[in-house]
């Protein structure tokens, strides 16, 4: 897969054509709301996620960065027609590796609603563990710790 940083104030049009399943709508704000929250924060990057095919099809996006010394995958979305095919798992693994390399850290954080059991199971399978913290939206904060 391929990851491209894009301008948070001028995202690619294809990004607005991505959709989650109807049962996932409450877990993720719309792209314009997400990007508006990060548009002036230089420590956060918006990435489009593409297949490694001839068309370089955009299948999702992510927002990653650093806040208060912690590295985060703050938002990640894979379009509904590409879910269940391993792309989300691969993207998470790639983003974890990128964050650990770029910021020379052994920990990556993300947050998730406690009733989003599908995502929580995926995160647990990848090695994320629940902390005793909640984010400002009441989401569980999870951490991935690299074995040293």
Secondary structure, DSSP 4 states (H G I P E B T S, - for coil): -EEEEE-TTS--GGGGG----GGGGGGS--HHHHHHHHTT-TTEEEEEEE-SSTT--EEEEEEEEEETTEEEEEEEEE-GGGTTTTHHHHHHHHHHHHHHHHHT-SEEEEEE-TT-HHHHHHHHHHTEEEEEEE-TTSPEEEEEE---
